Amino acid sequence: MAELVSLKGITKKFPGVIANDAVDFSLRKGEIHSLLGENGAGKTTLMNILYGLYTPDGGEIFINGKKTDIHSPSDALGQGIGMVHQHFMLIPVMTVCENIILGNETKKNGLIDVEEAHNRIETLSKRYNFDLNPTDMVKDLPIGTQQRVEILKALYREANVLILDEPTAVLTPQESEELFTILRSLKQEGKSIIFISHKLKEALEISDVITVLRDGRLVGSVTPDRTDEAQLARMMVGREVILKVKKQKKKPGKPMLQVKNLEVFDRRGVRVVDDIDFTVREGEIYGVAGVQGNGQTELVEALTGLLSFTGGEIIIDDTNLKGDDPREVIELGVAHIPEDRQKHGLVLPYPVRDNLILCSYYREPFSKRLGLNFPYITETAGRLLEEFDIKAPGILTTTETLSGGNQQKTVVARELSRKIKLLIASQPTRGLDVGSIEYIHKKIVETRDSGCAVLLVSSELDEILSLSDTIGVIYKGRIVKTITGEEATKEQLGLLMAGIVG
């Protein structure tokens, strides 16, 4: 079959780094082609070049065999290429229809023809089983539905090639399966899809071809029937990767975190944590499993002092929390890996050095009399960069320029380099590649084995099953069942997460 899109020798340089180094990539009609690689491997950069967001420093782009220059997203759309970014480009206070037609409005008698737009959107929505209402406000839609709006926005512009950047990073397992059904139907229609990911199982399930990048270079392309997870991981990382977590049996000590009859209302005044009870002991990983949106976020925010609680008790090492005081929680020896590293874990414009001391800057030896002790801070930051394998040009590099995996390692380094009694890790590997996941899982197990208590909150069932000693399943703000890690199965947890108990 002839190549629909062909990238030849694409090179892109940024200050201090070669993001793409003479990369070749091709896509055929009616093909789902996965692009795998670690964070920072150059996947998104390569596709941003195809979509016209970046201009390559070298190489050529061919569409249907014809050399083509793409200087902007409008050029790409003119060639039938659409892109759905990992962080959606939607305006929350606008309707589905307004978001889809924005910049591509059809006019009638000098006014936007809303009726015609509604009809087209409804027709496309039915055709692909998107179940979208053009008049719904985007801010009221679940994440999975917002993603469908992004896909439909590209289809509305008659895109034949869809680039999906980490499309399942923020989806529940159920939403991911729904997305795969949509992608298969698009493929049947003759659409071609580039699926940027780092999730090996998903790439094997959905792809016709898998291409792997490492350090900006092409490693190779394979078909799913001729490879497996271990080989793909090796291609991505350049070494053998331990895909299964190795850990000893737990040696539980005294209760370190006790949650009793906890009740939390969210910022809209809705009760989202409803009479929760559980205990986490020293030397134990207690996993909270659940579909996102069942109170996990607010539970963690209450435990870490970011949100006040209206009823019940939170006891950390015999101290009753007053609530709504993050400094109090830090002083009790609690480390927190938040679910959104960019919003709640880092100050992105700050250098890596400053982010590494956010919990300690006010204490000796980081502070000295009335100022900061920069020689000690610099020495500590350099040591943590090496110890936690944070790939950055230097400690003064701004954190926003790091890959997602290295941003997460910065959070982990800051939290685990302190003397702690309790680690609260919420979605600790969301959006990370296989090498970073292996590393962070290892650190979590090491933290448990040092005698620390660990509360793990994750919507990834494989992560919960491989790490947890005890599992509590949360549904509509309640722990509906608690089971041991040895007894739990993925099928059992899936039913409990859907509220099917008994």
N, C-alpha and C positions, 0 to 999 in steps of 0.2 A: 504494500500500500504506500502511496506517495506521502512524503512528509508535508504536513500542513504548516508547521512552524519549525524553523531550524536556526539555532544559534551556533555560530562558528567562531571559536577563538575569543570568546568574550573576556575582556580584562577590565577590572575596575579597581582603582587605587584610592584610598583615603589616607590622610596624614598618618604615617607610621604603620600602615597595614595594607596588604593586597587582599581585597575582599574576594575578587574573582581573578583567577590566574589562567587565562587561555582556555576557558571552559566551553565544551561542546554539549549541546542538548537538542533533542528533536522530539516532536510530537506529531502523531498521526490522527486522522479524523476518526471520531468515535472511540477514542482511547482514553483511559484513565492512567495517567503517568505520575507516579509518586516521586517526589524529590526529598530524599532523606539526608540528614546530616546533623551534627551537634549544633548547639547554639553557637553562632559566630562562624559557621562553616561556609557561609556565602549564599545560602538558599534564597533568602528573601531579597538580597541585593540583586541576584541574577534575575529574579522575576520582576523586581522593580525596574530593571533595565528594559525588559520586554514590555512592561506596562507604561514606559515612558517617564517614570518618576526620576530615574537617573540616566545620564548619558554615559555610555561606555567609553573607556580610554582606548580600547582596541577591540577588534572583532567585527562581525557582521551579523545582521538579522535577515532571514529570508522568510517570506510569507508566501505559501503556495509556489515555492521555487523562485520567487522574484525578490531580489535584494531591496530591502525596505529600511528607511530611516524613521525611527519613532522618537519624537522629541517631547511628547506630552501624553497624558492619559487620553486626551481627545484624539490624538493620532492613533493610539492603540485601539480605542473604541471604533474609529473609522476602519480599522483592519479586522474588526469583529472580536477584539480581545477585551475581556472584562476581568476585574480583580476584586476579590472579597478579602479585606485585610483582617488580621487577627483582632485588632481593636477597631470595631465597626465605625464607619464614617456616616453615622446617622445623626439627625437633629432630633433629640428626644421630644421637644415640645411641638413637633410637627406630626401630621398624620402619616400613615403608611403611603397614601397616594402622593402627598406633597414631597416626601422623601424620594420616592421612586422617580417622579417626573422632574425634580429639581435640576435645572440646567438643560432640560430636554422637553420643555413645555410645547404642547400643540395649541395654537391659538385659533379662535373663531370670532370674527368681527372685532379683532383687536383685544379680545379677552382670552384668558386661559380656558380651554375647553375641558372642564373638569369631568363632564359626563362621559366624553370620549375616553379620557384617561381611566376613569373608574371601570368602564366596560372592558378596556384592554387588560387592565390589571386583574379583573375578575376572571376573564377568559384564560389568561396565563396561569393564574392561581389554580383554577380547576384542572387545567391541562397537566400540571405537574403535581397535583394534590398538595398544594402549599397551605390551603385553608387560611387565607389572609383576607381580612376585611379592610378595604381601602380607607375607611373612615376612622379606624382605630388609631389612638395616639401611640407613637413608638415607645414612649416612656412607660406605658402600661403593659408592654409585651414581655413575655419571658425571653431569656437570652437566645434560646433555640429559634423562636419565632422571629426575633430581630435579625438573626442570620439569614432566614428565608427572605426577609425584606431585601437584604443586601444582594442575595443571589437573583431575586426577581428584578432588582434595579438593573443588573447587568443584562438579563434576558430581555427586559423592556427595550434596551438599547440594541437589541438583536445581536448580542455577543454569541459567537460560535465556539470561542475558547474561553473557559473559565479558570482563573487562577485562584485557588483557595489557600490562604496562608494560615497554617495551624488551625484548621476549622473546628477541631474537636477540643481545643485547649480549655474552653469554658463551658463545654456541654456535659450534661449528665450521660450515663451509658445509654439510657433510653433515647435521648435526643440525638446521640451519635448514630444509633441504629436508624432513626428516622432520616437523618442526613444521608446515610449510605443508600437508603431506598431511593431518595431523590436523585442522588448522583447516578445510580444505575439507570433510572428512567431517562435522565438527560443523555446518558451514553446511548441508550436505545434510539433517541431522537437524532443521533448523529453528532451531538455536541462533544467537544474534546475538553478534558479536564486535567489541570496540573494541580496535584494534591501535595502541598508542602507540609511535611510532618516530621516528627522524631519518634512516633509511636510505631514500633515494629509490627505488632499484631494487626493494627489497622491497615498499614501499608500492604501487608500480605493478603488481607481480606478483600481490599477494594481495588487493587491495582492490576493493570495489564502488564506494566513495565515499572521497574523501580530503579532510579538513578541515585547514586550516593556521592555526596561531596564531602571532602575533609580539608580543612585549612584553606578553603578557597579553590581547591583543585578537584577535578573529576577523578573519582576512584574507579567507577565502572557502572554498568547497567546490567540488571538481571531480571528474569521473569519469576513470579512467585513460585511456580512449580519447580524451579531449579535452585531454590535457596531456602533458608530458614532464619529464625531470629538470631541464632548464634553467629551465623555468617554475616548478616546485616550489621549486627552490633560491632563485629570485628572490622568491617569495612568503614563504619562510621568513626570509630575511636582509634583504630590502628593497633589494637591489642585485644586479647581475650577479655570479655566482660562477664562478671558474675551476675547472671540474670536472676538468680534465686538468692534471697537473703539468708546468710548463715548466722544463726544465733543459738546460744546455749539456753537451757531452761531458766525461767525466771527464778530469782531469789528474793521474794518480796519481803520488805521490812515494814516499818510502821506507816500508818496512813499519812500522806503528805498533802493531798488535796481532798477535802470532803465537801461535797455539794449536797445541801439538804433543802428539799422543798422549794427549789429556786424558781422564781417567777420574774420574767423580764418582758417589758414592753418595748417595741421598737420605736423609732422616732416619729412614726405616724400614730402612735398610741394604740397599736394592735399587740395583744399578748402573743409572743412568739416562742417564749420558753415557759412551759406550763408544768410546774410542780415536779422538777427534775431532781433525782437523787442518784448519786454515784460516788465512789471513792477510788482514788488512785494512790497506790502504795509506792514506797521506795523500791527501786529495782524492778519496776513493772511498766510495761507500755499498755495503756488503756486506750483502745481505738474507738472513736465515735464514727459509726458508719451511717450514711444517709444521703438521700438525694438533696442536692443543694437547694436551699430555701425552706428547710424544715426547722430553722432556729439555730443552726450551728454557728452562723456568723455572730448572732447576738449573744449566744452562750459564751463564745470566746471573748467577745468584747466586754462582757460583764466580768469574766474571770480575770481579765487583764486591766480592769479599771477604766476602760474606754467608754463604758455605758453603765449607768446606774441600774440597780435591780430593785424591784418593788416589794419582793417577799422572799423569805427563806434565808439561808446562810451560805456563805463561802468561807471555808476555814482552810488556811494554808499554814501547815506546821504549827497548829494550835493557836494561830492568830485569826480572829474574825475580821474579815475585810469590811471596811466602812463602805466601800464602793465609790466609783467615779474618781479614783485617784491612782493613775498609772505609776507615779513615783513610789507610792506605798508598796505596790506589787513588786516593782523592781528591787526595792530595798529588802523585801522578804526572800530574795534569791530566786525570782521567777524569770525565765527566759521565754521570749515570745517570737515565734516565726509566723508572721501574719499571712493571711490567705492572699492578699494583694501586696506584693513586695514594693511596687512602685508608689502606691497611695499611702500605705501605712508602715512600710518597713524602711524606707530610704528617703533622704532628701536628695533628689536626683541632680540638681545643679551643684551640690557640694562635691568636693573631691572624695575619693575612696577613703583617704586617711580620716576625714571628719566623720564619715558614716560609721567607721569602725569604733568610734568612741562615744557615740550618742548616748549610751546608757552610763558612761563612766567619767565623762569630761569634768564633772564638778567635784570629783573625789581625788585625793592624793593616790598615786603620784602623778595623775594626769593634770591636775591643777596644782599651782604653786603660789601661795599667798593670794594675790588678787588676779593672777593671770594663768594662762595655760602653759604647761611644761612641754614646749614643742620638741625638744630633743628626745624626751621619753616617748611622746606620742609618735614621732617619726620612726623611732626604733621599733616600737610595738606594732605599728601599721606594717612596716616592712616584714617583720617576722610573721604576722598573720597572713599576709599575701602569699608567702611561701608555704606556711603550714597548712593552709586551707586551699591551696592550689587555685588562687584567684588569678586568672589571666588578665592582666592590665599592664599597660606600658609603664605605669609607676603609681605611687601612692597619691600623687596630685592629679591623676586623671579624673575627670568628672564622671560620676557614677552613671549618669544617663547615657554615656557612650559605650558602656559595657554591654555584652550580650546578656540575655535573660538568665542564663545559667550562672554567670559570674556575678550578676547582681544578687542572685539568691545565695551564692556562696559568701558574699559580703555580709548579708544578714546573719547567716549561720555562724560565720567567724565572730562577729560581734557578740552574738548571744551565747555561744558555747565557750568563748574564751574567758568568760566571767565565772566566778564561783557561784554555782547555782544548785538549787534543791529540786526545782520543778521546771520541766520544759513543756511549754504549750506550743505544739506545732500544728498549724492549720493549713491544709492543702500544701505541704512543704515541697512537693515536686511538680506542682501544676505548671505546665508549659515548658518543662525541662527535657533535655535529651537523655538518652540512655546512660551516658557516662556520668552526667551530673546526678541522675537519680541513684545510680549505684553508690556514688560518693556520699550523698546526703543520707541514704538509708544506713550506710555503714556508721556515720556519725551519730545517728539517732540510737542505734543499737549500742554503740560505745558509751553514750550518755546513760542509757539504762544500766549497762554493766558496771558503771562507776558508782551505782547506788542511787542515782537520781530517779525521780518519778517522771514519767512521760505521758502527757495527754496528746494523742494523735487524732486530729480531725481530718477526714479525707472522704471524698466521694469516689475515689479509685478503689474498687473492691480488691484488686490484686495487691495494692499497697496495704490495705487494712489486714488482709489475710496473712500476708508474709511478715508483717512487723508486730502485730498485736498479740499480747498475752491474754488479754480480756477484751471483749468487744461488746459495746452497748449500741444498739440500733436506735436512731432517733427518727421519729415520725410525728409531724405536726407538733413539734416542741416538747415531745415526751420521749423518754427512753422506754421503748415498748418491750424490749427483751435484752437480757445480758447473757452472753455465752462465752465459753473459753475459746481461745484461738485454735486449739487442737480440734475441737468439735465442729467449728463453723465450716460451712461450705458456701460457695458462691451462690448456688441456687437458693439456699435457705436465707442468706442475707438479702438477696434480691427481692424475695417475697416479703420479708419483714420491712424492707425499705419502702415497699409499696403499700404498707399498712396491713398486710395480710398476716394476722397473728393466729397461731393455733394449728 
